[in-house]
Amino acid sequence: MDPLAFRHANPADIPALVDLVTSAYRGDASRAGWTTEADLLDGQRIDPQVLAADIARPRSVVLLAERDGALLACAHVAEEDGAGYFGMFAVRPELQGGGVGKAMLAQAERIAGEDWSLATMRMTVIDVRDSLIAFYQRRGYVRTGILKPFPYGDERFGIPLRDDLRFEVLEKDLGAERAA
């Protein structure tokens, strides 16, 4: 099997990215993987206009992982408030648990830490997603206790199926890994 190839997305990739992210988080197809949000949210997971803006802005990369030309995973890596930000992380549901996500996360951390010289990577995770938070904790992320409201009423980010959703900020010190 060929190794993963990483590249930066361009506007022509947007339809495939929307399909990938939707398949990983929404509807019955997402239930093939462990990252589904189908019991928490309905509707779209990513807005094509937001995605286009993320691709276009400085210090922002939509990272793709491909094998033999097939899109397997994606993530958004950006600089926000002097730290790296990791989001829009999706792996094809049938490939989840096979190491593609771990490789994608490591590549995103390399971009933030080595290419951009940022000491910290942050992300927001829906705080009721215990198994997802545990995945990140096993990779060195810590719960900060900082909570942010879920954007109820903004259907660009989905239609909530419950009224207790909020985000928690997770953080990892990238400098410690570079020093090791």
N, C-alpha and C positions, 0 to 999 in steps of 0.2 A: 504494500500500500504506500502510495506517495505521501510525503509529509505535508503538513498544512502549509499553505502559502498565505501570507498576510498582505493586504493592500488597503489603500485609502479609497473610500467610496467616492463616486462622482454622481452628478444628477441623474445620469442614465440608470443608476442602480436603485433609485428610489422605489419603483414598483416592486422589485424583488425583495427589498428591505422591508417594505410594508407587509408583504406576504409572510416573510420569515418571522418577523416580530409578532404578527397576529397569530400565526400557527403555534408559537411557543407559549402564548399567554391567554388566548381567548378561544372559547368554543370547545367542542368535543375533540377536535384534532389535538388541542393542547394537552389533553388528558393522557396522551401517550408518553409525555415527559413528566418530570416532577416539579417543574416551575410554573405550572398552570395557575392562572388567577380566575379561572372560569367560575368558581364559587363566590368570588369577591366582586368581580367586575364584568360587565358586558360592554358591547360597543367596541370602538377602535382602541388600539393600544398606542399607536403612533400616528401623528398627523403629518401628511406629506409635506405641508408647508413648513412645519417646525423642523422636519428632517432636512429639507433643502437649506434652511437657514443654518442648521448645525454643520452641514457640509461646507457652506460658504464662509463662515466666520473664521477669523484668525484664531490660532491656538485652540483649534477644535478639529477633531478627526473622527469620522465615522469609519471604524476599523472593520474590515471584512476578513473572515477566515474561509479559505476555499481549498478544495482538494479536487484535482483533475478538472478545474474550471467550475465546479459546483459550489454554490454558496452554502456553507454549513453553519456559520455563526457571525454575529456582529456585535458591536458595542460602540458607544459614544464615549470619547475621551476628550476632555476639554480642560482648560485652565479657568477656574472660577475662584475669585477671592484669594488669589495667591496659592491655591492648592490644585491638585488634579481632581477632576470629577469623572466618575465612572458611571455610566447609565446606559439605558436602552440595550441591555445585555440579553441576547437571545441565541439559543442553540436549537437546531432542528430537533423536535421532540424525540424522534426515534434514535438520536445520537446522544441524548443527555445521559450523563453518568459514564461516558466513555473517554473523558479526558480532553475533549475539544474545548469545553468551557474553561478548564484550568489553564490550558495553553493560551486562550484568548485573554483571560485576566492577566496572566504573566506578561503578555505582549503589551497590553494597555498600561500596566505598571511600569514597564521598561520605557515606553514613550514618555510618560509623565516624569519619571525619575531621571532617566538618562538623557533623553533628547531635550526635555524642557527644564531639567534641573529643579524639579519641584520636590519638596521633602515629604509631602503628605498626599495621600489619595483619599477622597471622600466619595460617599454615595448615599443615596436615600433609599430605604427599603420600607415597604409597608410593614408596620410593626407587628402585625399578627402572622407574618410569614416566618414562623419559627425555624422550619427546616432550611429556608434560604438564608436566614441570619446565621444559623449554625454553619452552613457551607462557607460563608465569608469569614466567620470567626476561626475556622480551621485554617484559613489562609492568612491569618494575622490581623484581621480587622477587629476593631473593638467597638462596642456600643458606646456612644457618647452621652446618651440620655437626652440629647437634643431632639425634640419632636417638632414636626412641621405639619400644618393642616393639609389634609387631602383636598384637591381642588374640586369640591362638590359643585355641580352646576356647570362645569366646563367639560363638555362631552368630547373635546379633543383628547382627553386622557382617559376616557371610558365612562361607563354608566355604572355607578356603585350599586351593588346588590345588598349592601348593609350600611348602617349609619355610624359605624365606629372606626372607620379607616383613618389612619394618619401615617405619616412617614417618620422614621427614625434615621438620624444621620449615623453612619458607620464610618470609621476612619482607620487608616493604616499609615504608619511611619515608614516611608520609602527610604529615608536616609539610613536607617538601621541596616537595611538589606545591602545598601551600597557599601557600607563600612565593613560588613562581614566578609 
